[in-house]
Amino acid sequence: MEDLKTLKGEVDSIIFKSEDTGFCVLMLNCDNDLITVVGEMGDVEEGEDLVVTGEFTSHQKFGEQFKVHIFERSLPTTSAAIQRYLASGAISGIGPVLAKKLVNKFGDDTLDIIENTPDRLTEIDGITVKKAEKISQEFKTTFAARSLMSYLNKFEIETSYGIKAWKRWGNTAEQIIKSNPYVLCIQGVDLSFSRADAVAAKSDIPADSECRIKAGITYILRQNADQGHTCLPLDSLVKTAVSYLDVDEKLIKKVIEDETEEENLYYYDKHGRRFVMLADFYKAEDYIARRLAIMRQISYDNKIDFSEVIDLEEENNGIQYEKIQREAINLALSKGFLVLTGGPGTGKTTTLNAIISLYQQQGLNVMICAPTGRAAKRLSDLTGFDAKTIHRLLEVKHTSGDTLAFIHDENNLLDCDALIIDEMSMVDSCLFEAVLRAISVTCKLVLVGDSDQLPSVGAGNVLKDIIDSGVMSVVTLKEIFRQAQESEIVMNAHKIVNGEHIDLASKDKDFFFMQRLEYGELQDLVVELCKTRLPKAYDYSPIDDIQVLSPTRKGPAGTVELNKRLQQELNPPAAGKSEVKTPVYTFRKGDKVMQTKNDYEILWKKYITEDKTESGAGIFNGDIGIIIAVNKILKTVTIDFEGRIAVYDKQMLDNLELAYAITVHKSQGSEFDVVILTVFGGFDKLYYRNLLYTAVTRAKRMLIIVGSKKRVDFMIDNNKRTLRYTALKNMLMELVEGDDSGQQTLDI
Ligand SMILES: Nc1ncnc2c1ncn2[C@@H]1O[C@H](COP(=O)(O)OP(=O)(O)OP(=O)(O)O)[C@@H](O)[C@H]1O
């Protein structure tokens, strides 16, 4: 940033412009010198005057470019520039012909007349009073957008935030932001609190102003929601807010009180302690609790015995269900609500298949879904039914402000009589609320999952809260079936979850341990296994079959470093393989990549046959794909996400990572033929039992742990279950308190 320069000139031509991000490539005419200028400059048009501050950078292929950090724009002043500006289509309703007529008539005053005395436009043939008004209005709207971008740009806030604010508040955006810059932190615009705080400080908004405290409290609650909490104890929230905002405790308490009166925040009291909840989480957990309580009540008397149909199902399938499996099937048929839980190999899928089959025999329309694409695919493979992701089932609806809404809700229910959700441990409170809103109260619901897996990425602990409430029908399968006992992956997973140390010396089955106590050696071994040993010995594909997992992103055994090594070995640079660089990674054609954030707007296309395509929107956190093309000029990357083809621009690449190695958290809900897990070094708090259990249960055929035996034992001993503050369990218990409807929690 030391060599910042300022250029002034007129926009000669626009080479590329992204409507979503505001990223532009344009030619700027600076005293008849044409300079390539790149950066986020929003809806800039040909003919405009620009003042850009930035630096010259050298591009391997395109030569010298000027990279913009800050830009200011002013409207063109000369007749020629005004004509070019209007002819470019900047103001809708004016094309090249009308632009010429206007400038011929009004010369340098054209824009002034359009803005301030539009009735004079009627002096031109064909412009009615109505059209003149419309043109003037259009000009003012466009001008307001430009003014907003320039205003934000003064604080070095990127145009992409301006575009989101503009979409949200339109013409009034600038005014709203000037009086309260913290509105930029709302969901959908998503500027960080500290950046909005910097704008406020420069705009002389006092540190103890109500708008700052409100935004600060929301920020603390949202940050904690990102860690999984749907609520926070009032005392901790106040303490954190006092130190973070450096504001008097009384003021903080008063703002929280006011916010609860406005219903932006809610209090929830449990075990004599007061908690504070953001409105969306309060409403989600409250709704879930009420709906489940109703479902429980509806099936209060349904104690029908389905033994005969279960006998028949056994006969048809040549299988004898265990007593506990029969109980689960009977509950699913009679009660209409069931949580089916248990570790690997305990018979969940077998039980589920019987439930689905019997539902269908009863003429019920059954739908099955899972939270991620990979989990849905696995479920389809195991059950033979077409399982969808929850997002696809509910169908994402686009709303202003980028908030998530679904086409299926209480006004447009899903046409199903029974819904099965697998990998329920990954479903957060808001998503489960959306599911319940989209099904009728009489729709049967079976939730399948393993509550010992890591909890959902989003806030809430739904599966565990429902189980721990003790008031809903839950069947826990504990016995490991004989076939599954053959697998050391399965047996060791159960030992891990029970806190038993495992035998790492065994070498003859599917579970291997390779000790490496030096980072370089550890990386070398991971590379060697992926690149040569496993492909040679077992014909596993390094990209499709093998997945490297690590508890952490950081450090030599973390995913960032491992990805760089693996990329270098598995997909090195080569002539004809174009690439694009981001601050963390270089992305190259052929790379295995992963989306790291839910993005409901990314468009994709799927080729069904050569000339038939299906299209849709949404690439989600954890989706893994392969880069099939890189456009170096536009800095776009085309990715094949298991058949869905999506094009990413520069900004979207921020949410993309190399995926030769991924964190255990990101692997939730997926299974891979071979998992190589690194367990060495790193922060103690990332090395705990449930994380190891989740990693081990991702492997279908082979698991190889590379690292330190001491660290593996430490993980098994560290039973710090991540504490989550949530309200659902208590809400449910309160609602059914004293109601003895005979729900069963079977734990055999
Ligand atoms: N009643 C039964 N009698 C005999 N074998 C059974 C029975 N139930 C399940 N099995 C077998 O036990 C093994 C594990 O069952 P299943 O795949 O249903 O478990 P799961 O809990 O879904 O496991 P995972 O979570 O690992 O997929 C399978 O081989 C299955 O065929």
The ligand as a Gaussian input file, in Angstrom:
#p B3LYP/6-31G(d) Opt

LIG

0 1
 N      -32.183000     -57.915000      12.587000
 C      -31.054000     -58.136000      11.954000
 N      -30.629000     -59.402000      11.736000
 C      -29.470000     -59.650000      11.114000
 N      -28.649000     -58.700000      10.649000
 C      -29.003000     -57.416000      10.823000
 C      -30.212000     -57.068000      11.478000
 N      -30.287000     -55.709000      11.512000
 C      -29.180000     -55.237000      10.908000
 N      -28.407000     -56.267000      10.498000
 C      -27.106000     -56.173000       9.813000
 O      -26.197000     -55.471000      10.635000
 C      -25.341000     -54.636000       9.870000
 C      -25.511000     -53.194000      10.354000
 O      -26.850000     -52.766000      10.144000
 P      -27.233000     -51.366000       9.542000
 O      -26.448000     -51.075000       8.312000
 O      -28.706000     -51.310000       9.450000
 O      -26.704000     -50.452000      10.736000
 P      -26.543000     -48.883000      10.810000
 O      -26.791000     -48.538000      12.229000
 O      -27.356000     -48.204000       9.794000
 O      -25.026000     -48.728000      10.499000
 P      -24.230000     -47.468000       9.904000
 O      -24.599000     -46.307000      10.753000
 O      -22.816000     -47.907000      10.082000
 O      -24.631000     -47.356000       8.487000
 C      -25.770000     -54.826000       8.420000
 O      -24.927000     -55.760000       7.844000
 C      -27.183000     -55.381000       8.526000
 O      -27.524000     -56.204000       7.429000

